[in-house]
Amino acid sequence: MEKTFEFAENVVGFLINEEIDQEKVEEILSKIRDRLEVVSPIYLYIEDESDEGISLGGFLKAVKFHFSHSKDMKKIAIVTDDKLFKKSMEMKDFVVPADVKSFERKERMKAMNWVMI
């Protein structure tokens, strides 16, 4: 289950408390597509509250989406204490044009500020 929220019309956030597998990524991407019908580009905040991280399938699905929407995503803030999830997001920063940055949970306010600037 995830909670969604908006900082502004172009800033969308997700708080996720389970593993981010292919199904969960599809749910998130569906909500992102809905937002993109209203405004583009968007800024994205994702907080992994569970530390279960992202599955390989989920990661690949997210990367594929970002390639097909390369101009629609400006910044992506990932908040997690899961080291593998952080590393995968740092790798993603090299393959997608959006500015991707990882933060520890204790830095969530810093992440929120970063994604909004």
C-alpha positions in Angstrom: 0.0 0.0 0.0 1.2 3.5 -0.7 0.0 7.0 0.2 0.2 9.7 -2.3 0.4 13.5 -1.8 1.2 16.6 -3.7 3.5 19.5 -2.7 2.4 21.5 -5.7 0.7 20.7 -9.0 4.0 19.5 -10.5 5.4 17.7 -7.4 4.0 14.3 -6.6 5.0 12.1 -3.6 4.5 8.4 -2.7 5.0 6.8 0.7 5.4 3.1 0.1 5.4 0.5 2.9 6.0 -2.7 1.0 8.4 -4.1 -1.6 8.3 -2.1 -4.8 7.8 -4.9 -7.3 6.5 -4.8 -10.8 2.8 -4.6 -9.7 3.6 -1.7 -7.3 5.6 0.1 -9.9 2.7 -0.2 -12.3 0.3 1.3 -9.7 2.7 4.2 -9.2 3.3 4.7 -12.9 -0.5 4.8 -13.5 -0.8 7.7 -11.0 2.2 9.4 -12.6 0.6 9.1 -16.1 -2.6 10.7 -14.7 -0.6 13.6 -13.4 1.2 14.0 -16.7 -2.1 14.6 -18.4 -2.4 17.7 -16.3 1.1 19.0 -16.1 4.6 18.2 -17.4 7.3 18.0 -16.4 6.8 16.7 -12.9 9.0 16.3 -9.8 8.8 13.0 -8.0 9.3 12.1 -4.3 9.3 8.4 -3.3 9.8 7.3 0.2 10.4 3.6 1.0 9.0 3.2 4.5 9.5 -0.5 4.6 13.2 -0.9 3.5 12.2 -3.8 1.3 13.5 -1.8 -1.7 12.7 -2.4 -5.3 12.7 -5.7 -7.2 14.7 -6.1 -10.3 11.5 -6.4 -12.4 10.2 -3.2 -10.7 13.5 -1.4 -11.4 13.5 -2.4 -15.1 9.8 -1.4 -15.5 10.6 2.0 -14.0 13.6 2.6 -16.2 11.6 1.7 -19.3 8.9 4.2 -18.3 11.5 6.9 -17.8 13.0 6.3 -21.2 9.6 6.7 -22.8 8.8 9.8 -20.7 12.3 11.3 -20.6 11.1 14.9 -20.9 8.3 14.5 -18.4 10.4 13.8 -15.3 12.7 16.6 -14.0 13.8 15.4 -10.5 13.3 12.2 -8.6 14.1 12.1 -4.8 14.3 8.6 -3.4 14.2 8.3 0.4 15.2 5.0 1.8 17.6 3.3 4.2 17.9 0.3 1.9 21.5 0.4 0.5 20.7 -1.7 -2.6 17.7 0.5 -3.5 19.9 3.6 -3.1 22.6 2.1 -5.4 20.1 1.1 -8.0 18.7 4.6 -8.1 22.2 6.0 -8.4 22.7 3.7 -11.4 19.4 4.9 -12.8 20.7 8.4 -12.7 23.2 7.5 -15.4 20.6 6.0 -17.7 17.7 8.4 -17.5 17.8 12.1 -18.1 16.0 13.1 -14.8 18.1 14.3 -11.9 17.9 11.4 -9.4 19.1 11.7 -5.8 18.9 9.3 -2.9 18.4 10.3 0.7 18.3 8.4 4.0 15.1 8.5 6.0 16.5 10.9 8.5 17.1 13.3 5.6 13.4 13.3 4.4 13.0 17.0 4.9 16.2 17.7 2.9 14.8 15.4 0.2 11.5 17.3 0.1 13.3 20.6 -0.2 15.6 19.4 -2.9 12.8 18.0 -5.1 10.9 21.3 -4.9 13.8 23.6 -5.8 
